[in-house]
Amino acid sequence: MVFTPPANFDRRTVIRKTWPTDPSMKITWKTVFLLGHAVGDSIMNEYLETEGKIHRDLIRGAQKEHYGNLTLKTHYCDFEFLLKADEDVLVNPYNLLDYLGKPNTPKTKRYTGKCRRHGLRSFRGEKYGVSLEDYNRITYPAFCSGPAYLLSSDLVHKLVEMFDVNKKPFKLEDVYKGMLLEKMGDIKAVENPLFSYSGQCKFAPDAISQHIVSAQCMEELFNLAVKEE
């Protein structure tokens, strides 16, 4: 499940050409793009309608496109395992499926990625700023950072049940997941070194995900992943 703004057609094109496209693998998966509506831009929305009909991989929420609405995007889908990724993240499907297939990988109650176990102090600012009215605790609960994280299907079902579409959600979608999972009581955010956030265009052969990569870098690194496989 890839978060993407409506206008970033080029990014979606690069992703479609790389990691979601290997039909030879025995285990299948579906990659979908979640995006809101381009409010006031009828031409852009027409383009999106066409793109959706051609590729059949867009899930468009009713909300307008805005960073603060990212939380709303994560509650429309149902998977056995759900990997959420941003559009500037390269996913190595070979490493991902190898990890999921290992006997010691839990198939339930699994919440993993690049996680902040001790929480992150709430701070004020523009994009990530949170008012005291919205959150009055000193630290956030443990959570896995938004660029990429993995959830088992049982947790997805519970999260959907807990999410109230009629109530304004917490604006930081990754922190909000940590909040909801904290309420479940027995779920831990498990740090996983296979989720890499180095920010360099350098191939990490063991990584499940790499952040941040440009469109050109994504193609280069994916070609290396194919050669490794």
Secondary structure, 3 states (H helix, E strand, C coil): CEECCCCCHHHHHHHHHCCCCCCCCCCCCCCCEEEEECCCCHHHHHHHHHHHHHHCCEEEEEEECCHHHHHHHCCCCCCCEEEEEECCEEECHHHHHHHHHCCCCCCCCCEEEEEECCCCECCCCCCCCCCCCCCCCCECCCEEEEEEEEEEHHHHHHHHHHCCCCCCCCCCHHHHHHHHHHHHCCCCCEECCCEECCCCCCCCCCCCEEECCCHHHHHHHHHHHHHHC
